[in-house]
Amino acid sequence: MEINIPEVVAEVTARFAEYERALVENDVPVLEALFRDSPRTIRYGAGENLHGMDAIREFRRSRPSAGLMRTLERTEITTYGRDVATANTMFRRETAPDKIGRQSQTWVRFPDGWFVVSAHVSLVPATVPTT
């Protein structure tokens, strides 16, 4: 299996950037469209455990839209072959200077494009070492 085929990395990087833009702008239709519409899609958040796209939609549509701006650090996108990728990043928000956020996503290429099938977001104290 070939890891990090340049054109595949570019495709997933573009989708990840689309997700990030939609997240900070609270563009709910785009956020929903980037996740695979399946009962098997999972999103574990900082305060919620969402199983299935219906639960993810409900969360997105009811989430407050204030304070979503953030700064990314150490974003790593790794592709495995042509159809699977992971995207991991750390982030900081001015509204939570004592925390570091961590986000991971598993992306899969389906016949109709790249979609997140699993995501996790968590927060840790800013004092946790980063190496």
C-alpha positions as CSV (number, residue, x, y, z in Angstrom):
1,M,0.0,0.0,0.0
2,E,1.3,3.4,-1.0
3,I,1.2,6.1,1.7
4,N,0.7,9.8,1.0
5,I,0.2,9.7,-2.8
6,P,0.6,13.4,-3.5
7,E,-2.6,13.9,-5.5
8,V,-4.7,12.0,-2.9
9,V,-3.1,14.1,-0.1
10,A,-4.1,17.2,-2.1
11,E,-7.7,15.9,-2.4
12,V,-8.1,15.2,1.3
13,T,-6.4,18.4,2.2
14,A,-8.9,20.4,0.2
15,R,-11.8,18.6,1.8
16,F,-10.3,19.2,5.3
17,A,-9.9,22.9,4.4
18,E,-13.5,23.0,3.3
19,Y,-14.5,21.4,6.6
20,E,-12.5,23.9,8.6
21,R,-14.0,26.9,6.8
22,A,-17.5,25.5,7.3
23,L,-16.8,24.9,10.9
24,V,-15.7,28.4,11.9
25,E,-18.5,29.9,9.8
26,N,-21.1,27.5,11.1
27,D,-22.1,26.5,7.6
28,V,-24.3,23.6,8.7
29,P,-25.3,22.4,5.3
30,V,-21.6,22.0,4.3
31,L,-20.7,20.4,7.6
32,E,-23.5,17.9,7.2
33,A,-22.5,17.2,3.6
34,L,-18.9,16.4,4.5
35,F,-20.0,13.6,6.8
36,R,-21.1,10.2,5.4
37,D,-24.9,10.0,5.6
38,S,-24.9,6.7,7.4
39,P,-26.1,5.3,10.7
40,R,-22.5,4.0,11.1
41,T,-20.9,7.5,11.0
42,I,-19.7,8.5,14.5
43,R,-18.7,11.9,16.0
44,Y,-17.4,12.0,19.5
45,G,-17.2,15.6,20.6
46,A,-16.0,17.4,23.7
47,G,-19.3,16.9,25.4
48,E,-21.4,14.5,23.2
49,N,-21.3,11.0,21.8
50,L,-23.1,11.0,18.4
51,H,-23.8,7.7,16.7
52,G,-25.3,8.0,13.2
53,M,-25.8,10.9,10.9
54,D,-29.2,11.8,12.3
55,A,-27.6,12.5,15.7
56,I,-24.8,14.5,14.1
57,R,-27.4,16.6,12.2
58,E,-29.4,17.2,15.3
59,F,-26.2,18.4,17.1
60,R,-25.1,20.6,14.3
61,R,-28.4,22.3,13.9
62,S,-28.7,23.1,17.6
63,R,-25.1,24.1,18.3
64,P,-24.5,27.8,19.2
65,S,-22.7,29.6,16.4
66,A,-20.6,32.0,18.5
67,G,-17.0,31.5,19.5
68,L,-16.1,29.0,16.7
69,M,-12.9,30.7,15.5
70,R,-9.8,28.8,16.2
71,T,-6.1,28.5,15.2
72,L,-4.9,25.1,14.0
73,E,-1.5,23.6,14.9
74,R,0.3,20.5,13.7
75,T,-2.3,19.4,11.2
76,E,-1.3,16.0,9.8
77,I,-3.1,14.4,6.8
78,T,-2.0,10.9,6.0
79,T,-3.5,8.8,3.1
80,Y,-3.4,5.1,2.9
81,G,-3.8,4.0,-0.7
82,R,-6.3,6.0,-2.7
83,D,-9.4,5.7,-0.6
84,V,-8.6,6.1,3.1
85,A,-7.1,9.0,5.0
86,T,-6.7,10.4,8.5
87,A,-6.7,14.1,9.4
88,N,-5.4,15.1,12.8
89,T,-5.0,18.6,14.2
90,M,-4.6,20.5,17.4
91,F,-6.4,23.8,17.9
92,R,-6.6,26.8,20.2
93,R,-9.5,29.2,20.8
94,E,-9.1,32.6,22.4
95,T,-12.2,31.8,24.4
96,A,-10.4,28.9,26.1
97,P,-6.7,29.9,26.5
98,D,-6.1,27.2,29.1
99,K,-7.1,24.4,26.8
100,I,-5.8,22.7,23.7
101,G,-8.2,21.0,21.4
102,R,-7.5,17.8,19.5
103,Q,-9.4,16.7,16.5
104,S,-9.1,13.5,14.5
105,Q,-11.1,12.4,11.4
106,T,-11.2,9.3,9.3
107,W,-12.0,10.1,5.6
108,V,-13.1,7.5,3.1
109,R,-13.5,7.9,-0.6
110,F,-16.8,6.6,-1.8
111,P,-18.1,6.6,-5.4
112,D,-19.6,10.1,-4.7
113,G,-16.5,11.6,-3.1
114,W,-14.6,11.9,0.2
115,F,-16.5,11.8,3.5
116,V,-15.8,11.8,7.2
117,V,-16.9,8.4,8.7
118,S,-15.5,8.9,12.1
119,A,-14.5,12.0,14.1
120,H,-13.3,12.8,17.6
121,V,-12.8,16.1,19.3
122,S,-11.4,16.6,22.8
123,L,-9.9,19.2,25.0
124,V,-7.0,18.9,27.4
125,P,-5.2,21.4,29.6
126,A,-2.8,23.7,27.7
127,T,0.0,22.3,30.0
128,V,-0.1,18.9,28.3
129,P,3.3,18.4,26.6
130,T,3.4,18.5,22.8
131,T,6.3,16.8,21.1
